[in-house]
Amino acid sequence: MDYLYIYISYIIPLCVIIPLIIALVRYRLLTFSFKILFWFLIFSGIANAINTTLSSHHITTTTLFHIYTIFEFAFITWFFNIVFDKRWHYIMIGLVVIFTILCVINFFFVQNGVEFDTYTGTLEAVIIIGYAILYLIKENDNEQNITWEQSGLNWIVISFLIYYGCGLFMFISSNYLLHATRSVNIIVWSVFDTITLVEYLLFATGFYKCKT
């Protein structure tokens, strides 16, 4: 199991550099929405590094997940807010405000910061899946001058759909895993982190396909 522990604790977090390198090389060609995604990955990489450091010192990191979820949702909503029509602007700002309030209430009064934020994490996943589906419906209705695979946005949206769609189980069951054996945790998290790797590779493809 040691190799799986290394895989989920070090290899997968380091894989964030794959899309980051491509984004840096092509930064001048990126649209504003993709630059938001780039800075989200920077934030995510820093959070993963903090999580790995704290975990290696046997310090609980559940509080970090509560904080991370707020910023993750804000970044991704910002990304889609740029992609969608202006009529969605105030709705999505309202979603970020309401979601942040729910996260604070959940942290202090419901899951008390000692458990994973399964309630708000699940809600976040459902909303982001909704964003992705709305985008795909919109794109299906629009006439395209390029093929599907040539659009960088399509690759990014599919990555969100795969990650948060497959990740719903993890967001719901994370607290149950706190009481499971170390072996079970390592196996389950290694499967989920493989999905994270797929997300990073799709991000990298999206950055490569993006053109201003």
N, C-alpha and C positions, 0 to 999 in steps of 0.2 A: 504493500500500500504506500510505501514511502515515495515511489515514483509518481503516484497519483497526487500525493500531497504537494510534491514539488511542482507538478503540472498546474494545479489549481492556485497555488500560492505565489508562484514566481513566473512560470512560463506564460500563462494566459494574461496576467496583468502587463507583462512586458510586450505582449503582442499589440498593444495599443500604438506602439511606435510604427507599425506597418502603415496604417492610414495616415498617421501624422507626418511621416516622411514624404509620402506622396502629396499630401496637402501643402507641405512646406515648399516642395519643388515647384508646385503649380499654383502657389498662393496668389500671384498676380492675376491668374486666369479665373479664380474662384468668384462666384457671385456672393452677394452679402449673406444669403441664407447658408451657403456652404462655409463661409467664414465663421458664422455662429456655431456651426457644427464642429469646426476645427477647435474653437475655444472650449466647447463642451468636452471634447476629447482630452484637451489639456487638463481641464478640471477633473475629469474622470480618472485620468492617469495619476494625478496628485492624490486624489481620494484613495485610489487603490494602493498607492505606496504607503500612505498613512495607515490604512487597514492592515497591510502586510506587516508593517513595523510593530504596530500594537499587538497583533495576533502572535507574533514571534516572541513577545514578552508576556504572553498569556494575559493580556488586558482585553476585557470585553469591548467589542466594537459595535454593539447594537445602537448606541446613541449616534454613532457616525452614520449609520444607515438612515436614521430619521432625518438628519440634516441633509444628507446627500439627496434623498428623494425630493425634497423641496426644490433644490437647485436643478436637479435633473429634469423635473417637470417644467420648470421655468425655461430652461434652455430649449427643450424640445418644442414647447408651445411657441416660443419665440421663433424657432425655425419654421414651423408650420404657419405662423402668423404672417411671415414674409411671403410664403409660398401661396397662401390662400388669397381670395379677394378681400378688398378693404372692408367689406361688410362684416367680416368675421373679427375685425380688429378688437372692438370693445368687448365682444363676447369672450374672446380668448384671454384678454386682460382680466376680465371678471373671473374666469376659470382659475387663473393663477392665484388671484387674491383669495378666492374661496378655498381653493385647495391648500394654500399655505395656512390659512386659519384652521382647517380641519387637521392638518399635520401637527400644529401646535397643540390643539386640544387632545389629539391622540397621544402625543408625547407626554403631556403632563397629567392627563386624567384617565386615559383608557389603557394604553399599553405601557405607560409609566417609564419609558426609556430603557427598561430592562429586557424588553422583548423586541423582536424585529417588528417593523411597521407593516404588518401584513394587511391591515385594513386599508391604509392609505396607499400602500404599494400596489394592492390589487386594483383599487380605484384608478390609480395612475395608469396602470397597464391597460385597463378597459378604455380609458379616454384616448390614450395614444393609439390603440388599435382603431378606435373610431376616427381619429385624424387620418390614419393611413387609408382606411376604407373610403373616406370622403374624397381624399386625393385621387385614388384610383378610379372612383366613379367619375370625378370631374375630368380626368385625363381621357377616360374612355369616351366621354361625350364630345371632346374637342378633336378637331382635325389636326393631325400631326404631320409635320414636314420631315420628321426623322423617324427612324424605326425605334421600337420600344427600348432596345438595349443600348441605343446611343444616348439616351437621356440619363444624365447623372442622378437626377432627382428620383427616377424610378428605382434605381438600385438602393438609394438611401431609404426610401419609403418601404420597400420590400424587406430591408434589413430590420426596420422597426417592427414590421408586421410579424416577421419570424421570431425575433427576440422576445417581444412582449406577448405574442400569442403562445409560444412554447413556454415562456417563463411564468405564465399565470399559475401553474402548479407550484412553482417555487415560492412565488409571492404569497400564496395562500398557506403553504405548509411549512414555512421556514421555522416557526416557533415549535412545531412538533419535532423538527430535526434537532432542536436543542436538547431534547431528551433521548435521542437515539444514540446508538453506539458510534464511536469514531469511524469505524469502517463504513457504516451506512452513510454517514455524513460525507465522507470522502468520495464514495461512489456517486451519490446523488449530485453533489456539487461539481464533480468532474464532468458529468453529463451536461449540466447547465452551463458550465464554463466553456464547453465545446460549442454550445450555441452562441456564446459570447464571441468566440473566435470566428465563427461564421459571420456574425455581425460586423466585426472588424474588417474582415475580408471584403464584405459587401460595401462597407464605408470606403475602403481603399479603391474599389472599382468605381464607386460614385464620384470620388474626388478626381480620379483619372479621366472620367467621362465629362466632367463639368467644364463648361466653356462660357465665358462672359458674353 
